[in-house]
Amino acid sequence: MVGRILIIVLLLAAAGASAGPLVKSGQGRVVDIVDGDTLFLDNGVQVRLVGIQAPKLPLGRRKFKAWPLAEEAKKLLRDLTLGRMVTLSYGGRRLDRYGRALAHLYRDDGLWIQQRLLRRGMARVYSFRDNRAVVPEMLAAEGAARAAKAGIWGLRWYRIWRQEELHAGLDGFFLIEGTILKTANVRGRIYLNFDENWRTDFTITVAPRDRRRFEKAGFDHAAMPGRRVRVRGWLKHYNGPSIEATHPEQIEILE
């Protein structure tokens, strides 16, 4: 199944315009696990495993219910890393607003932690415009887990939504599939519409400030009608449900 997916980011790699290779910078021993994608090193550095999103725990947030398999994801990260020496590698922005290191983590035996969590179905790909390195590899690991219905992919809670299923009241991070009906460029903003009524139906938008990033990847919105795609991102509601795509890795063209 993964082999039949044409991922837009591959155009970046082919053009030599990818987000760049990972750069090793720092080591430490893992001493504490916060949740399925966050941990502490013995040097005091808190690491947020960049590029993935594991099921979330409340972590002191009132009225926040743990997502399904959140404890299992935390346990897997503990089993993989606690007490082990790890190397931090970076492919974009290095710190988040909380001061956590945004790093890819490699164990002392070479195991890439993000990839293992994705392959076990205990995380999904979650990239940003300023942190886009090695997304194709992570999408491949996620796709293999999804095909095997491993971990979160065996639960309806994490399912891929069809665009026609979306309704008011939904919010959060979603993976959505559908066929693009028509596109438009309105004052520099790109609209990928999935049905006739853009005021009520699902739309992917690309802001003017992000459009050049898509153009560098070879993305031509005028060629998208009729293409079936999978998009991931935060669902909002304005003139119907929508996701704002800030970087091309958020959109996969399905063949």
LINGI-V861282 format. One line per field, one symbol per residue. ss: DSSP state (h for helix, s for strand, l for the rest). psi: psi as a letter, one per 20 degrees, with the letter a starting at -180 (. if undefined). Layout:
ss: ???
psi: ???
This chain:
ss: lhhhssslhhhhhhllllllllsssssssssssssllssssllllsssslsssllllllllllllllllhhhhhhhhhhhhlllsssssslsllslllllsssssssllllshhhhhhhllllssslsllslllhhhhhhhhhhhhhlllhhhhlhhhllsshhhllllllssssssssllsssssllssssslllllllllsssslhhhhhhhhhllllhhhllllsssssssssslllsssslllhhhssssl
psi: ghijpophhhhgghikkrirrqppnqrrppiqpgaikprqrijipppooqirorpqqglippjpppqpjghhgggghghhhpiqpqppqqjbphqaijjqpnqppprhjipogggggghikjrqpnrrhjnjqkgghhhggghghghilqchijphhjrpqqhiiqrqhpqapqppqrppgrrqoolipppoqjrhniiirpqpqoqhiihhgghhijpohijhpipprpqqapproolrqqpopiqhiipppp.
